[in-house]
Amino acid sequence: GAAVGAAGPAGAALIGCGDDDDAAGGGAAPAATQAAGAATSAAATVADVQRGGELVYGWSYDPPNLDPHTGTSGGERQWLHMPYDKLVNTTGMGLKTPSGLLEPRLSLAESWEQLDDKTVVLNLRPNVKIWKTDEAVNADLVKWNLDKGMDPGATTRSALGSLDNVEVVDDLTVRLNQSQVSAVLLSNMTDRPGSIISRKHFEDVGALEFGRNPLGSGPYQIVDWQSEASITFEANKDHWMKDEEGRQMPYLDKFTMNIIPDTTVRVAALEAGESDLLTSPSVDYARLKEDSNLQLSEFVGSHTYQWYLNMFFPPLDNEKFRKALSLSLDRENYIKNLLKGHEPVGKGLLTPASWAWDDSIVGDEFNPAEARKLLEGSGLPESEWVLRGQPIGASLSTGDQFYEASHAQAGIKIDWAEPERGSYATRVLVGLGGDASAAAFQSTWSMRLDPDGNVGDFYQETASYNPGQHPVPFLEPLVVKARETLDIDERKAIYREIEQYSIDHVINRVTNTYAIAARFGSSRVGNIDKVFGGEGKERFYYLYNKEGAA
């Protein structure tokens, strides 16, 4: 297939976080054009963009909750770009500098101004309404959304942590008053915190139903959701967004997500022409890449594969045990046998796609003998070299089994709890209401546009994804310092210090590898090279059907 752009194991969900790969439970470019198979796809010009028609995407599971303020799965985040406009949006497929990628043309706020270090004014786009209603997207609605996002129970609260209050200046002007200097507020608005939902619909249907029956002003709206089967999105023909050539987006009439959990069935649907897009299965990756009838877009560093660790839960309260856990993880074998085979080996939490990535950071290499020495010197009897693991899918995944076999080479045993969907939140992550009945789970973690969105959610005591909400006295002040530092080089140096310390002392996580998000497309898919946004999540509104309307 033609590869355009640059980016595991079966049965695991995606947390706050990751991508769809069959396995999940250094220094590569985040996005680089490359060719494979017989053809090379090129970006469509204004002359050959076709309007109308439909594209069908073969996806692996039902998104659990499309309320942007309360959802917890990274597998939801690309779908939030469909029904919701973002206060601030981004362009570009990979971040190397934090400036120049926030794009007013794609944003609900058509301009913004930094009045001082703690005050930002957003000037909203006029005449925007919630889809097929008379509900105006105005300053009052933006304030209500941001207040909702700052609620103590919201998963967006950390990203909006610098906000003191939101002030309505006039119908189209909002003032964001911060309690502290923040270099990251606008970048955070490109994700969940900046997603604007319908207040009227939310209050009519209630919080529980809204997550499965969302409504906003975005480019596509859900018109049919068949649980565990399909979601149909209808184009918002009155949408304000325009492409680089001034053409209205989205181009399609309809976009359908078919939910196909079985990888083999998903691949067969693409090859039979029943689907137009496919999230990459590792097992068929090499074969599909050589198919000249297919296109491929990849993004290196879209997310990590990793252990999430509650450091209150013995023996994870023992640093030597945690370091032994890291040293006994065979990352290269994982990549070779469970992934595509060319993913970068993992080090810290930030991936090669982040502008704060530093390849000089030293990670842990597989050394089970050294890991055993650490265990023997840890003060723990061998009978306590046991980690209480939580499978977060319906069954023990291939990835879970790999981790278990890898750690066993150092003498570490994994005592698996009963497999349970969504148990990352109910059993491990205290910040999401977990009961801390298990110590760890393995899954993925998505890259954020700004590194604060990654480190801030792990290395602060009350952060949602600090699994046990364990104090992090050395790192938390550095997280705050980086957030309040406006100089880019200074911020990057702080993130390097955060990364190296977290690796050396194994704080809250063990990174396995950096993922490559890959999307295969049929020959009908136009603009597949534009499908990934700056953080590695899809922007489906750029896609079109080369055959146009049927």
N, C-alpha and C positions, 0 to 999 in steps of 0.2 A: 504494500500500500504506500501511498505517498505520505511522508511524515512532514508535518508542518508544526513549528513551534518547538518547545522544549519541556518536563515534570520528572493484599496478601492472603493471606491464608484464610480458609473458609470459615464462616460462621460467627464472626464478631461484629458488633455494632461499631458505629463511629461516634467518638465522643468529642463534644465541644469543638469540633475537631474534624476529622480526617476525610478520607476519600473512600470510594468504593473499590476495594481490591479483595481478592479472594482469601487473603491470608490474615487479615488483621484481627483480630480479636481486640567523598569530599571534594568540595570546590567546583562542582559542575555548574555550568551556566543555568540560570533558572528557566530560560526559554531561548532556544536556538533553533533556527530553521535547518532541517536536515531532510534528506531524501531517502526513501526506501522503496523496494519493489520497482515498479516500472515507470512511475510518474511522480512528479512533484507538483503539489498544489500551490497555487499562488493566490494572493489576496484578490478578491473580486474588485473590479473597477466599477465606477458608477454606471457604466454602460451595460454591464451584464448582471446586475442585481435584479432578480425576478421577484415579483410580488404575488402574494396569495399562496394557496396550497397548505400543506401540512407536513410536519416531520414527526417521526415516531422514535422515541428513545427507549431502549431496553435497559432498565434500571433494576437494582437487586432487591430493594426493600421499600416498604411503605414509610414515608417520613412520619415520625410520631407526632410532631407538634409544630405548626407553622405560625404560632404566635412568636414574633421575634424577641419579645421580652422575657419569655419563660421557657423557650425551647433549649435543649441541652445537647442536641446531636449535631456534629459537624456535617452529617449527611443531609441536614435540612438547609444549610446555609446557602447553597446555590439556588435552591428553590425560592428563597426569600426575595431574590431579585425579580421574580415574576410578578407577584401581586402588589409589591410595595415599591414605591419610589424611595430613594435614599436622599437624605438631606444633603449629603456630599457624596459624590461618586468619583470613581477613579478610572483612568485609562492606563494602558501599558500592561505587558505580560510579565514583567519581572521588576522588582524594586532593587535599585542599586543606590539611589539617593531618595530621600523622602520628599523632595520638592519636584514640582513640575508634573506630578501624576494625579493631583486632585483636579478634576475636570468640570468646570461649571456647565459646560454644554450637556453633560449627562446628569446634572445634579438638580434636586428640587430647589435648593438655594442657588439662584442664578448668579449670585455674587456674595462675597463675605468680606468682612473687614475686621482686623485685629486692632481694637481701639487702644489697648494697652496689654500688658503681660497677662492680665486676668479677665479681660473682657473681649468677647467676640460678638459681632453683629451679623446675623444672617438675613439676607434680602431674598425673600421667597419669590418663586415664579408665579405670576398672576394667572388667574382663570383656570386653575387646576381643581378638579373635583374627583371625589371618590367615584369609582366606575359605576355608571348607570344610576347615579343618585344626584341630588342637589347639595350634598354635603361638601362644603368648600374645604380645600386644603389650605388653611390659613394659619396665622400665628397662634390662634387659640388652640387649634388642633395639634400643632407642633408642640406647644407647651404641654398639653395633656399627655402626648406621647412620651415626651422626655421625662415628665414627672412620673409616669408609669414605669419608665425604664430605670428610674432611680429608686424605686420601691425596694425595701430590704429583701423582699422575696424574689426580685427579678435577677435573672442571670446576667443582665447587662449592667448591674449596679457598679461593678468594678471599673468597667470601661468609662462610666460616667462619674467616677469618683471625685473628680476635681470640680464638678458643678456644684455651686451653692444654691443657685435658683435660676429659673428661666423667666424672663420678663417679656411681656407683650408690649411692644412699642406702638405699633399700629397693625392694621390687618395683615400686612405682608412683611413685617419687620419683627425679628425676635432678637433679644439681647441675652447672651449666655454669660452669666456672672459666675466666675469661678472663685473658690476659696483659696486656691493656690495656683501658681504658674503651671501650665501644662503644655508640653510640646506635642501632645498626642490627641487632643480632643477632636479636631477636625478629621484626622485619619480614622478615629474610632467611629465617626459618623458614617463611614462607608460600609459598615457592617450592621449587625443587629441593632445597635443603639440608634442609628439614624433611619431605621425603617419606620415609615409612617402608616399606621393602620387607621381604619374607620372607627371612630369613637361610637357613633350611633349603632353600627352593626355589632360591635363588641358588647355594648350595653344591652342590645336586644337579645342576642343569643347566649350571652354569658361567657365567662372565661374558658370553661371546659370545652364548649362546642366551638369556640372561635378558632382554637388550634387546628381543628379539622374542617373549618368552614370560614377561611379567612377572606378579608376584603380590604382593598386599598385602592390606590390610584395608579398602580404600576402598569407595565406594558402588556402583561398577560394576567387574566383572572381565571380562577377555577370555576368551571361550569358543571363538572361531574367528577366525583371522587368515589370510586368503587374500592372499598377497603381491601388491601392485599391483591388488587387486580390492576387498577389503572387510575390515572388522574388526567383529565382533559382540561387544557388551558385554552381559552379563547382570546384572541388578540384584542387589545384595547385600541380600537380604530381612531379614538380621539386623543391618543397619547401625544404628549408634547415633544418627546425625545426625537432628535434628528442625528443622522450619521455625519461623517466628516464632509460629505458632499451636500449636506442640507436636505437629504431625503428623510421622510418620516419613518420612524421605527415603531413597532417591529414590522418586519416584512411579511411574515406568515399570517395566515388566517387562524391557524390552530396548531397547537403543539401538544402531543400526547406522550405521557410517560406510562409505558407498560411495565408493571412490576413483575419481574421474572426472577425469583430467587435462585433457580438452578442455572449455573454457569453454562452448562452444555446447551440447554434450551435457549438461553439468551444469545449465545453465539450462533446457533442454528437459525434463529429468527433474523439476525442480521444477514447471514449468508443467503437466506431464502428471500430476502427483500421485504420481509415483514416489519423489520425495524430499519431505521436510517442511521441511528447512532447507538453506540455500545460503550459502556464503561469497561475498561480493559480488564480481561481475565488473564491472570499470569500464566495459566496453563496453556492457553492458545495464543499467547502474545507473539511468539516468534513466527508461527505459521501465518497468522493474520497480517503481520507486518510485511510479509512477502507477497501478499495478494494484491495484484495490480488493480483490482476493482475497488479497493478500499483506500481511504485516506486516514491519516493518523496525525493527531495533534497531541503533543506531550508537554508536561510542565514538571521540571525537576525541582523537588523541594516543596511540594504542595502540602506535605504533612510529615509527621514522624510516625514510626512504630515504636512503642515503648511500654515499659511497666509503669503503672501508677502505684505509688507506695505510701501507705499510711505509716508515718514514722513513730506514731504512738504504739503501734501494734507490734509486740515482740515476735520475732527477734529483730524487726526493722528499727528498733530503738538502739541497736548496736551498729555503729558505723562500720566496723570490720565485716560484719555480716552483709551489710548493704554493698560494700566494695567487692566482696566475694561474689555477690549476686551479679554485679556488673562484669567482673572479670570472667565469669563462667557462662556468659552469653555469647554464643558463636555467631556473630553478626554476619560474617562473610558466607557461612554455610546457609544461613537463613535467606540471604539474598539469592544465592545460587539455586536453592531448592524450592523456595516458596514464592519468590517474586520474579521479576523480569530478568534478573541476572546482571543488571548494570546500574543498580541504585547505589548512591554513595553510602558508605558506612556511617552510622550515626555517631555523634559526639554529644553535643548539648541540645538545648531545646530549640534554638534558632536553626533554620535550614539554609542551604545554599542560595535560596531565592530571596532571603532577607537582605536589605541594604546593610544590616549590622553584622552579617556573616563574616567571620574571621577564620580563615583556614588554618591559622597558626595555633589555634586552640588544640590542646592535646587530649585525645579521648582514651578510653580504656580498650585495650586489645584482649582478645580471647586468650586466657591463660589459666586453665583449670587447676594446674599445679600450684600456682601462686594463690589462687582463690582458696584452695584447701589449706595452705599455710596460714592465711588470714583467719580462716574459720578455727583452726587449731589454736591460734593465739587470741581468739576473741573472748575467752572466758566462758563460752557457751559449751555445754556438753553436746556431743554429737546427736543425742536424741532431740536436741532443740534446734538443729539445723533444718527447720521445717517452716515453710512459708504457706500461710493460709491464703490460697488463691481463689478468685471468684470468676468463673466463666460467665461472660455477660451475654451470651447467646442462648439458644434453646438447647444446645449440646456443647460438649467440649470441642473446640475448634482445632483445625490443623495447627494453627499458630500456638494454641495452648499446649498441645502435645509436643511441639518442637521446643518450647521454652522448658518444659518439664525434663525432656531428655537432655537438653544442653546443660542445665544446672546440675543434673544428676552426676555429671562428669567430675564435679567438685565435691560431691557428697550432699548437695542441697536437695531436699525433697519438697515437692509441691503437694500440699494437702488441699485438693479442690473441694470447694463447697458445691452445693447443688446448682447446676446450670439454670440460669434464669434471665430471660430477656429484660434489659433495662436495669440489671442489678448493679451496674457501675454506680447508679444514683441511689439505689435503695440500700445497698450493702457496703459500699466503700466510701463514696464521696460525701463526707460529713456536711460540706457546704451546700450540697444539693438535697440534704435531708437523709443521707445514708445513716444506717444504724451501726456502722463500724463493726459488723460481724465478720468481715473478711479484711485481710490486710492489703490485698493488691489485686489488680487485674491488668491484663495486657490488651491494648487497643491502639488507637491512633490519636494524633493531635494536630489540628490544622494550623498552618501558618496564618498569621494575621498581617494586615497591611503594615502596621507599625509593630516593632518588637515588644513594645509595652503590652500589647494585647496577648502576647505569649508569656513573658516573664511575670507580668502583673497578676495573671491568673494562677500562677504556681508558687511564687515566692513572696507572698504576703500571707500573714497568719489567717486572715478571714476570707481569703480568696476562694472562689467557688471550686476551683480545681486543685487546691492544696488538699490532697486527699483526706488527711486527718485534721486539717487546720492546725498543724503543728507550728509552733513559733519558728521563725527564720530570722534570727536577730542580726546576722551579718548581711544577709541578702536584702531584706526588706528596705532598709535605709538606702541601699544602692538603687533599688527599683524606683523609689520615690525621687532620688537624686536625678536619675536618668530622665524621668518623666518631667521634671522641672527644669531640665537643662535645654537651652535652645540651640546651642552650638552642636552641629552634627558630629564633628570629629570627637568632641568630648563625650557625647552620648555613646558613640560607638566604642570608645575606650571603656566606658562603664559597663556596657553590655558584655564586652570581652571578659571583664573581671567577674561579672555575674556567672557567665557560662563556665569559666574555668573552675571557680569555687564550687559550683553545683556539681560538676563532674568529679572533682577531687573528693568531695565529701558525700556524694550520692544523695542529693537533696530532693526528696519527693518523687523522683523518677529515675529510671534507667532507660536511656535512649538506645534503641536497637539500630534503626537505619532511617535514612531520609527517603521518602517515597517519590515515585514518578507517577503523577496522574496522567493517564493516557485515554484518549477518546478516539475510537475508530468510527469512521463515517462512510456511508455509501457514496457513490458518485453523485447522488442527487443533492448532497449537503453543500451549500455555499457558505463561504466565510468560516470554514472550520478552523482556520488559522487564528481567528479572533475569539474563539470560544472561551479561553481562559482569561480571567481578570488578573490583576496584579498579585493577588494572594493565592491564585491557583484554583479558584472556584469559577464555575461556568457563568457566562453571560449569554443566555440563550437568545436574547433579543437581537443579537448580531447575525444569527443564522437565517438562511433563506433556502427555499427549495428551487434548485436550478431549473426544474420543469414548470415552476409557477403554479397557478391554479389549475386544478384538474379540468 
